[in-house]
Structures are given as C-alpha cells and as structure tokens.
Amino acid sequence: MVVRFRVTGEGAQEYVAKLVLRALVIKIRLVTECVYELERGFDVQLIEQAAQDEFDASAYKDEVYDKTLELIQKKVEGQEITAAPVEESKTQIIDLMAALKASLADSEEGRKPATSAGKKKSAKKSSEAKKPSRKKAASG
C-alpha cells in the first residue's frame, strides 16, 4: 500500500513520522497475532497427537535389549564375543593451526620485496649523502 501525504507548516515532518510509526506498530501487532495463532494451533495439534487413550508398547522395539540378548546367547553357546569394529568418520577434519602455518609459509615464500617502498628509502639515503651535515659545514 502506498500513501502519499502533503503536509506543510511547522511540525510537518514530525506528524508524518508519527503516522508512519503508528502504521508500523499496527502492522507489527497484526503479524505477532498471526504468529500466536499459528503457535496455538501447533500446540493443540501436538497435545491431540500425544493424548491417546491407550499406550501400545508393542509399537516400540528395544533394539539395545535385543542386541544384548543376542550377545548373551552367543556367550552361552561358547562363541567368543568381540567388540564391533569402529568405523572411521568419513568427514574430513582439518587442523586449523597446521593450515594457518602452511598458509603463512606459502605467503612468505612467494613474497617479493616492495619496489615503491625501496625506492623511497633509497632516494632519502641518496639525498642525505649529497647534503653535507650542518656540523661539518660549520666546522669546515
């Protein structure tokens, strides 16, 4: 929505600013009310899903208990029980300090001396060498 105002006189800018501020406050209130309604809807939905008349334990399976029973049965039969091999993680873990040191070493090897800075220093040295110092000029 686009609204144009033409207000003249003292305090015109303040008046327009107050109108815009009021419109923003109203818009914020509407948005927060919509969010609260959505949250309430989700809350009711979760409560309805969780509230069941009966609990059916057969719908759930205890896998740890089953594996433990299998291991006990193997031991009773005389088989040797060994720990399952641990799989190495497939994610690549980067040593940040080693990467930083390698990066710094690469940047130091590839550095070239700055030519413009070197020229300025050499120019100062050459101009100082040409000018006799005041002490020498005064004594000579």
N, C-alpha and C positions, 0 to 999 in steps of 0.2 A: 504494500500500500504506500502510495506517495502522497504526501500532504504538503502543500506549499502555503506559507504564511507571509503576509506582508504587514509587518507591524512597524510603526515609526514612533519616534518620540523617546523620552527617557526610559531606560529600563527595558527596551525592546528585546535586547539580546537575552537578558535575564528571564524575561517572560517566555520566550521561545525555548530557552534551555529548560525551564521548569516544565513546560508542556511535553517536551521530548522525554524528560526524566520520568514524568508520570506515565507516559506511554510505555516506556521500558519496564517500569515497575509492574504495570498491569500485565505485560507480556510475560515477565518472569513468573508472576503468580499463576498465570494460566498454565505455563509449562510445568511448574512444580506440582500443580494439582493433577495434571495428566500423569506425571511420574508416580505420584502417590496412588492414583487409581490403578495403574499397572502393577505396582508393588502389592497392593491389597489383593488384586486378582491372582497374582502368583502365590501369595501366602495362602489364600483359600484353596487353591489348586493343590498345593503341597500337603496341606492338612487333610484334604479329602483323600488324597492318594495314600497317606500314611495311616489314616483311620480305617482299619479293616476289622470286621467282626471277629475273624479267626486268624490265628497265626499258624501257617503251614510250614513246619520245619523241614518237610521233605522237599520243599522248593529250593533249599540251600544244601550245598555239599561241602563238607570239611575236607579239603584236599590234603592239608598237612596231616591230619589224623590218618587218612588213608595211606599216605606215603610212609608214615611211621609204622603202621601195621604191616605193610609190605616188608620193610626193613627187619622188623621183629621176626616175621615168618621166615625170611631168608636166614637169619641167625639161628633160628630153631632147627632149620634143615641142615645146618652145618656149613653154609656158604659164608665166604668172607665178605664183610661189608667194607667198602671203601668210599671215601668221600667223592662226590661227583667232581669232575674237573671244572675248574673255574674258567669261564670264558673271558678272554681279554676284551676290554671295551673296544668297540670299533671307532669310537670318537678319537679324534686327534687332539692330544693335549700338547699345548705349546708352552715351552718355558720362556716366559716373557723376558726375564733377565738375560738369558742367552741370546734371544732375538735382538734385544736392545744393544748388547755388546757387539754382536755381529754387525748390526746396522752402523754403529759408531765406527767400527774398524773399517767398514767399507767406505764410509764417507771420508775418513781421514786419508785412506789410500788414494782416493780419487780427487782429492783437493789439489787445486793449483794456486800458487800464490797470487794474491790480488795485484793486478798491474797498476791500477789507478792509485792505490794507496802507496805502492812502492815508488811511483814517480813523484808523488808529492813529498815524500820523505827525502828522496834523493835531491829534489830541487831545493829543499830547505838547506840541506847539507852543503850543496854547491854554492848557494848564495852566502852562507855563513863563512865558507872558506875564502870567498872573494873579498869580503869586507874585513878589514883589519879591526881588531877589537879596540875599544877606546883606550884601554890601558896602554896597549902597545903604541898607539898614535900619540898619546900624551907624553909617554916617556921617550919616544923617539924623536 
